[in-house]
Amino acid sequence: MIDSFFEELNSEIKKGISERGHPFRFITMATVGNETIARLRTVVLREVSEDLLLTIYTDSRTQKIKHLAVNNEVSFLLYHPEKLLQLKVEGTAEIVTDTSRVSKTWKNIQPNSRKDYITHTSPGSSLKNPDHVEYVEDENYFTIIDIVPTTIEYLKLQRPNHIRAVFKKDDGDWNGKFLVP
């Protein structure tokens, strides 16, 4: 019985990249660096592998990259408002160093979207006027981050009983158990 809930979460996560407008396209990511408080931000889910490796893109100068250098453990929160389905994903972030993969992916990014990775100053820098962002032409700060999930918590709000389960990856296999909602 628990396998059906894992199949649902697996399918829904993958729809985040395959179905236009799916609520799992934009997800909340949390990191903790040297600080004592988690930092949250919305990221775009770009790829999901068959075994649920999650991929996002970012600028190499962001705070999340600085946090990952100190602590590469991350968590994601995904919420589907129509299905009342919440997923919490915990895992290890790995900054992709394969230059051929990065280069190939960069070439497939639409020119207008490339602007997110070629600003003259780093994301989060002060700016007097948002219409006057400066861009560089001859370089980019494009970075790929893969997240290897280790735990996925499933919560479905429904009546008469909410369903909550946790799935942990051990030796390449996902094993689940139900939890009190």
N, C-alpha and C positions, 0 to 999 in steps of 0.2 A: 504493500500500500504506500509506503513512504517513497518508493521509487517514482510514483506518478507526480509527486510534488517536485522532486528533483528534475524530472523531465519538463515540467511546466516552467520552472525557473530557468533552465537551460534554454528552452525555446524563447522565452520572453527576453532574456538578455541578448540573444542573437537577433531578435527582431529590432532591437535598438539600433542596429546598423543597416538592417535590410528594409525596414518599413518606414516610409516617410511619415514624420510626425509622431513616431512612437515615443512615449515618455521616457524610455531608457536611453535615448540618444544623448540627452543632457543629464549628467549625474553629478552628485556632490562628492567631492574628494576631500579627505582629511589627512593632514600630515602633522607631525610634531618634530621639530628640530631640537635646538637647545632650549627652547622655551618650554614653559610648563603648561601651555594651553594649546589645544589642537587648533589648527588653522584650516578653515573650510573654504572651498571655492567650487564653482561649477565648471566641469570640463566636458568635452565632447568625446563620447565613446566612438573611436574610429575603426577598430577591428576587434573581432572576437574569434578566437581559433576554435577548432573542434573540441579541444579539451579546456575551454573557457579561459585561455590566456587573454587578458584584456589589454587593449592598446589605446593610448592617448597621445596627442601631440602637444608640445609646448615650446616656448622660447627658452633657450638655455640660461637666460639671465633671471628667471623668475624665482620667487621665494620658494616655490615647491622644489625646485632643483637644489637650492641651498639646504632645505630641510632633508631631502633624500640623501644628501652627502653625509649627514649626521645620523639619520635614522630612516632606513628604507622600508620600514613597515608602514603600510597605508591602509585606509579603509574607504569604502564607497557606500553611499546610500542611494538606492534607486527606489522610486515610488511610482506606481501606476494608479492614478486616481480613479479610473473607471473600474478597474478590477479590484481596487482596494488591496493591492499587493505591494508589500515592502520587502526589499532585499537589502541586507547588510553584507557587504563583501569585505573580507580582510585578506591581506596578502602582502607579498614582497614586491617592491618596485625595482625594476632593472632598467637603467638608462642604456638604450641601444647604442653600441659602439661599432656595429658593422656598417662601415662607410658606404658599401654598395647598397645595402638596404635603405639607409638614410637618403642617399642620392636618388635612388629609384623612386622612393616615395615622394621626395621633394619635386621631382619632375612631373608627378601626377597631380600635384596640388594646383588648383585653379589659380591663375595670376592674381585675381582680386583677393583670394584667401591668403596668398603669400605675404600680404601686407602685415599679417599678424606676427610675422617672424623676422621682419626687416626694419623695425623702427630704429632710429638713430640712438635713442636712449632706451634704457631697459624698461620693461613693463612695471608700472607702479611709480615711475618717476614723476615729479611735479611738472605741470604743464599749464601755461597761462591761458591758452585757448585750444580747445579740443579740435578745432579745424586746422590747426597748424602743426600737426605731427610730421616730423621729418623722417624720411626713409632713406636707407642706404641701398645702392643698386648692385654693388659688387660682392656682397656677402650676405649671409643669413645666419640666424640663430636657431634654426629649426632643430628640434630634438624629439625623438620618439621615446616613449616610456612604455615598457611592457609590465603588466602587473600579473604575477603568478598568484592566483587565489589559493588560500589554504583553508578558509572557512567561509561558508555562505549561510546566513540565517534567513529563513523564509518566514514571513508573517502574512497571513491572509485574513482580513477582517470580514467575517461573515456570520450569519446566524443560522442555526442556534449556537454554534461554537466557532470561535476563531481557531485557526490552525497555525501552529508555530512549530518549526523544525529547524534543526541545525545540521549542516552537512560539512564534514571535515575530509580533507584529502590526505589519505595515508597510503604511502607506497604506490602512488599513481591512481588509486581508486577513491571514489567519493563514497563515504559512509554516513548515513543519516540516522537521526533519532528525533522523536517528537519532544517538544518542550511545553510546559504550561504557558499558555498565551499571556 
